[in-house]
Amino acid sequence: MGALSTHVLDTASGRPAADLRIDLALIDGAGTRWLKTVHTNARGRTDRPLLDAGELALARYELTFHVADYFRALGAVLAEPAFLDTVPVRFAISDLAQGWHVPLLVTPWSYSTYRGS
C-alpha cells in the first residue's frame, strides 16, 4: 500500500531544510480542509509519512511549505514582504497502491518540486 511523504532541501545553503513547517490539506467539493501540521527533522524529512496507507485517499491535496519563516530563523535577510512566504504545492493521489513523494527544493527566491519515489 502507498503512503505520502516529502522532504525539503535548502539549495541556497546546500543542506536539508531542518525545522521547516509544512501544512497538509485535503481539497474536495466542500473546499480545503486542514489535516495536519508537521516540521522537518535534521535530514529535511518528516519523522513519519504525512499520510500512511490507511489514511491515504484518492483525492487532491495541498502541501504548504513555510519557507520565509525557515529562512528568517536561519538569519537570512528577506525583503518585507518576502518574495516567497509560503509555497503551496497542489497535487492529486490517483493510485493508493503507489508511494507518493513530493519534495521541495527551495531558496529565498526560487523553488522546484517533482514527483519523487
C-alpha positions in Angstrom: 0.0 0.0 0.0 1.1 3.6 -0.7 1.9 6.5 1.5 2.6 10.2 1.2 6.0 11.7 2.1 8.1 14.8 1.5 11.5 16.2 2.1 12.9 19.8 1.7 16.3 20.8 0.5 17.7 24.3 1.1 19.5 24.6 -2.2 20.8 28.1 -1.2 23.0 26.5 1.5 23.3 23.0 0.1 21.8 21.2 3.0 18.5 19.7 4.2 16.0 22.3 5.5 15.6 21.4 9.2 12.6 22.5 11.2 10.6 23.8 8.3 6.8 23.9 8.9 4.6 22.1 6.5 0.8 22.2 6.5 -1.2 19.4 4.7 -4.7 19.9 3.5 -7.3 17.9 1.6 -9.1 19.6 -1.3 -12.6 18.4 -2.2 -16.0 19.7 -3.3 -16.5 21.2 0.2 -13.3 23.3 -0.1 -9.9 23.0 1.6 -9.7 21.1 4.9 -6.6 21.2 7.0 -5.3 17.8 8.0 -2.1 18.3 9.9 1.0 20.4 10.5 4.4 18.9 10.7 8.1 20.1 10.8 11.0 18.6 9.0 13.8 16.9 11.0 17.5 17.5 10.8 17.5 15.5 7.5 14.9 17.7 5.9 12.3 14.9 6.2 9.3 14.3 8.3 9.7 11.7 11.1 6.9 9.6 9.6 4.9 9.7 6.4 2.5 12.6 6.1 -0.2 10.0 5.3 0.2 6.3 5.7 -1.6 3.6 3.7 -4.7 3.7 5.9 -5.0 7.5 5.7 -4.3 7.9 2.0 -7.3 8.7 -0.2 -7.9 9.2 -3.9 -8.1 13.0 -3.7 -6.4 16.3 -4.3 -4.1 17.6 -1.6 -2.1 20.7 -0.9 1.2 21.0 0.9 2.1 24.4 2.2 5.8 25.0 2.9 6.5 27.9 5.2 9.8 29.0 3.6 10.1 32.6 4.7 9.8 31.6 8.4 12.5 28.9 7.8 15.0 31.4 6.2 14.3 34.1 8.8 15.1 31.6 11.5 18.5 31.0 9.8 19.2 34.7 9.9 18.6 35.4 6.2 17.7 39.0 5.4 14.5 38.9 3.5 12.5 41.8 2.0 9.2 42.7 3.6 7.1 41.1 2.4 9.4 38.2 1.5 9.4 37.2 -2.2 8.4 33.7 -1.2 6.4 33.5 2.1 4.7 30.1 1.7 5.0 27.7 -1.2 1.7 25.8 -1.9 2.0 22.6 -3.9 -1.3 21.1 -5.1 -1.3 17.6 -6.4 -3.6 14.6 -6.7 -3.3 11.0 -5.5 -4.6 8.7 -8.2 -3.4 5.3 -7.1 -3.5 4.0 -3.5 -1.0 1.2 -4.2 1.8 3.6 -5.1 4.1 5.6 -2.9 3.7 9.4 -3.3 6.7 11.6 -2.6 6.5 15.4 -3.1 9.9 17.0 -2.4 10.7 20.7 -2.4 14.0 22.3 -3.3 14.0 25.9 -2.2 15.9 29.2 -1.8 14.5 32.5 -0.6 13.9 33.4 -4.3 13.1 30.1 -6.1 11.7 26.6 -5.7 11.2 23.4 -7.6 9.2 20.3 -6.9 8.6 17.0 -8.7 7.0 13.6 -8.1 9.7 11.6 -6.4 9.8 7.9 -5.5 
